[in-house]
Amino acid sequence: MVILALTYKKLVDRDFRVLLAVEREMPRYEYVPVEVIERVTRMPSSHVKLSLDKLNKLKLLERRLGSYIGYRLTWMGFDILALKSLVDRGVVEALGDKLGVGKESDVYSALAPGGKRIIVKFHKIGRTSFHHIVKFRPYAAEKPWSSWLLIAKVSAEREYRALEELYKVGARVPRPIARSRHAVVTDYVEGVELYEYREAQDPEAMLEKILDTVRKAYLDVGIVHGDLSEYNILVTITPEGEEEPLIIDWPQYVEREHPMAEMLLRRDVEYVVRFFRRRFRVEADPEKALRFVKGEAESPW
């Protein structure tokens, strides 16, 4: 069992109340003072101290010693609160193996009530470089953020909202199920990332399906992915044996009216066309593909 699930099982109601109190007060304090945590939880000081020591030892809270003693959430503490919310809402019943760790997210398999497999993605944007994220994610630079946890939460909100709208218009994306804090839950997708996919049955049809989703995003939803590559396209096989590419990782999208939208759309299209030419010898004209995506042509060919 993964560390996150094992840690979750060690917690009692009192511990969750303390975590929630720290989360609530973090926008006001870099480290939340102990007396503030006691006031918010309305628990005896001795109980609060026991939980704080336990949560610090489990690395769910980080302690500050100095002119005063204070605490703040760690990434794992934030994960635990998101997971607790999803469990309480009947979205997640059990957390499974970690499927992947990236610079901006941790992805787990999980089970919903009834045994259905799902995916839980914890956004960790800003984990490696706060300043890099603010520079290269337009939404993160819109206002001064007080915490990397807040940026991760906004990242999840954006991705979930984008997936909802994209799924409604028939775009090829995972079906969104729920969101809590920085966690996004989607249907489980049995697939291979495009960069690992070598023997395509029909690469021309697969490229057209990818461009069709980029087109739906641009024309029907009004957004541009902004970071499209072989690393955020999953190739799945339908029950009929057809290749079905799904585009994932949408939090960095920009609106169609954004000053960078045209440049990012062109970059997305040119990049994926070049990849298919290099990997699968598909001869597609990037300009024709771009006109198709923008609704100026009925076909990318």
N, C-alpha and C positions, 0 to 999 in steps of 0.2 A: 504494500500500500504506500502511496506517495506521502511525503512528509506533511504536505498541507492537510490531507485527510486525517493523518494520525494526530496532528496537532489539534485539529478541530474537535476530535473526540475527547481530548483532555480538558476541554473548557466546560464550565458550568455557567448558569445564568448570571451570577455575580460578575464573572469575567467579561461576559458580553456587555453588561451594563457599563463597566469601566471603559472598555474599548469604544463604545458609542459616545461616552462622555468626552473622551479625548478627541474623537473625530469631530464632534460638535464644536469644540472650542479651538481647534487648530487654526481656523481662519483668523482668530484673535491673538494667538500666541505661537511663537516658534516652538516652545516647549510649554505644555499646559501645566501650571502649578498644581501641586498635590491638593492644596486647599480648594482650588476650583473644581477639581475632579470630585472631591468629597461633597461639595455643595450641589453639583449637578446630579450625582448618583443618589444623594440622600441616603447613603449607607454609613454605618459606623466607621470611624477612622481605621479601626483594626481590620475590618473586612476589606476596605479599600487597599490598605497596605499589603495584605496577603495577596490580593489579586494583582496589584502592581508588581510585586516581586516575582510572582509566577509568570506574568505576561512578559516582563523584561527577560526572564530566564529563557522563555520560549521564543524570544526574539520577535515578538509581536509589537512590543513597544521599545523605544529607545529612551534611556534615562539621561538626563542632564544634571550634573552636580556642579554647584557653584554658589552664587549669591542666593539661589533658591533651588529646590529640587523640582524638576518638571519632566514631562514625558511627551513623546510624539509617536504617531503610528509609523511602523515600518511598512514596506511593501507587503510582507506576509500578514501583518495586522489588517491592512486594507483588504487583502484577499479573503481573510477569514470573515470580515464583516459582509462582504459581497456574497460569499458562499452561504452565510447564515441567512441572509435575506432570501436567497433563491431557494433554500431548503424550506424556510417558513412559508413561502408562497406556493409550495408544491411544484416547483419547476425542476429542481434537482433532488434526487434521492440518494445517489452515491457518486463520489468522485473517483475516477479511474486513473489511468496512467497519464503521465505527461507526454504529449505527442510531439511537442516542439518548443524550443526556447529561442527567441529572437531578440534583437536589440530593443524591440518595441512591444513585445507581448510574450506571454506564456500560454500555451494551448493544452487543454486536458480533454480526454474523453470522459464521459459521465453517463449516468443512467437517470432517466426521468421516471417518475412513478409509473409502474406498469412494465418497466424493463426496456423502454425504448432508448436506444443509444443517441446521445446528443454530444455537442461540443461546447465547452466553456472556454472562452478566450478572455484572459485578464490582460488588459492594456497596461503596458509598462513604459509608455512613452516618456522620454526624459530620464530614464533609468541610467543611461550611459553618458549622456551629455545634455544637460538642460539648455545650455546656450545654443547647441547645434539644433535642437528641436525648435526653439523660438525663431531661429534664423530660417529654417527650411520648412516649417509648417505654418502657413499664413494665419490659421485660426489661433495658434499659440502666441502670435505676436500682436494680436488685436488689443490686448490689455495686459498690464503687469500682473502676472499670476503669483500668488503667495506661496504656492506649493506645487511640487511635481505631481502629487496625488490629484490635485484639481485638474491639471492638464490631462492626466490619464483618464479622469472621469469625463471630461469634455470630449476626448478622443473616442471613448466608448459611445457616448451619446450621439456623436456625429455618425459613427459607423452604423449604429443600430437604426438611426433615422434613414440613412441612405439605403440600407438593405431593405427596410420596409417599403420605401417608395419604388425601388428597383424591382423587388419581387412582385409588386402589384402590377407592373407593366410588362411582366413576362421576361425580364432580363435574367440571364443565366448567372445567378448568385445563390449562395446557401439561403435557405428559408430562415428568417429570424424568428426566435421564439420569445426571448425575454432579455431584459437588461437590469443590472443592479450596479450602481457606482461605476467602477471601471471594467465590469465584466459583461460580456455579450454572449448569449446562448443562441446557438443555431442548430439546425438539423445536422446529424452526423453525415459526413460525406466520405465515402470510400473512393479515394482517388490518389493520383500521383501528380506531383508538381510538374509543370510542363518542362522544366529544365532537365528532369530525369526521364522524360518520355522520349523513347528513341524510334520505335516502330509504329508510325502512324498509319492507320488504315486509309484514311481519307483526309490528308492534311489541308487540302483546299477547302473542304467543307468545314473543318474545324476552325480555320482562320476566319471564314465568313461568319461563323457563329460568334466568335470573339468580337469581331467588328460590329456585329448586330447588337451585342450588349453594350458596347461603347456608344453606338448610335442611340439606343434606347435611353441610356444615361444622359446623353447630351440633348436629345430632342424632347423626350417625354418627361424626364425628371429635372433636367436643367443643370446637370453637374458633369464635371470632368474628373476621371479617376486621378490623374496627375502623377502616377508612379507605376504605370503598367509595365510588367516584365514577365519573363518566364517563371519568376519566383512567386508570383501571386495569381497564377492561373492553375487551377486543378483540373486534370483530365479524368473524367469518370466514364464508366461504360454503362449504358442504359440496359434494361432487361432485353431490349431488342438487339443489343450488340453494337449500338452506335456510340461513337465518341462524343461526349458532352463536356465541353470546357466550361468551368465556373470561375468567374473572376472574384477574388477575395481581397481583403485589406483595403477598405474604403475610407478610413478616417481622414486622410489628407486631401480629400476631394476639394475642388473649388467650384463655385457657382459659374454658370455660363457667362454671366456678366462681369466676372472678375477680370481685371486687367491682364492677368497671366493665363487666362483660360485658353485662348487661341494657341499660344505657344505650347502649353502643356498638352493640349489635345493633339497637336501635330507631333509632338515628341512621343506620346503614347502610341499613336498609329504607326509612325515611322519605325519605332523600336520593334513592335510586334511583327510588322511586315518583314523587317530585316532578319529577325530571328527565324521566321518560317522559311525565308530564302536560304539562310545559312544551314539550318538543321534539316529541312525537308525538301529543299530545292523547289519551293513554290515561287513562281514568278508572278508577283503582284506589284502593281504600280502604286507607290505610296500616295501620290496625288489623287488617283482614282479612289483609293481606299478612304482618303480623307473626305473627298466629296460625298461618298456614300454615307459616312458617319455623320456628316453635317446635313444630310437630307437633300443634297443637290444631285444625287444619282440613285437609281433604283438598285444598282449592283456595284460591288467593289471591283468587278472584273472588266 
